[in-house]
Amino acid sequence: MRPLAHLALAENDTFGAGDEASGHTTDNEEPDQHDACTEKRSQMAIENDKSADYWIDKLDLKSHPEGGYYREVYRSPGTIPSLALPDRFAGRRVFSTSIFFLLRDDQFSAFHRIKSDEIWHFYALVGGTVAPGFDFVDFEMADRSDLLESYPQHAQLITSLTC
């Protein structure tokens, strides 16, 4: 497994090389440091990939529509009534949810969007927290042709991260 390079675009978001908010690196990064980090990440991916099946089985992870495997590990017992939520939500939602998420080395998290805020926690196994709580009703896979039309300058990235 490898750390998730997760990127979800909201309707008005843009992204690009050197964009500090997106976590992309700039040309100012020292080459030696970059090479050492790349080598270390590659070695970690090789070591961790050996145990992907173990973690999928041990944690009872299920296939996720965006790619990879997941399991919900927390769902708040409290709910937010639909009248208290923005109009983009159809119905009530729990306060928050949290999942474990795992990508094998040959997988990627396909572009998608959800209606809630989403925070990713990067460890050997990735965790994600969503508030208001996640509901697949709010999940939408990205349409490759729509993204290519809106962001033609990022065609290579879009093609590699969409199905």
Number of C-alpha atoms within 10 A of each C-alpha: 24 25 21 23 12 13 15 16 14 12 7 5 7 11 15 14 12 13 12 11 8 14 13 11 12 11 8 7 9 9 10 9 10 12 11 11 12 12 12 12 14 14 12 15 17 14 13 18 17 13 13 19 13 11 16 20 11 9 13 11 19 15 13 14 15 19 18 22 22 22 18 16 13 13 16 14 9 11 13 15 12 14 11 11 14 9 9 10 16 12 13 15 22 18 17 21 21 21 21 19 27 29 23 21 18 9 16 21 22 22 23 19 18 18 19 19 14 18 12 17 15 14 10 15 17 18 20 17 22 21 17 21 23 24 14 8 11 13 15 14 15 19 13 18 14 10 17 16 11 12 14 13 11 15 16 10 12 20 15 12 20 19 15
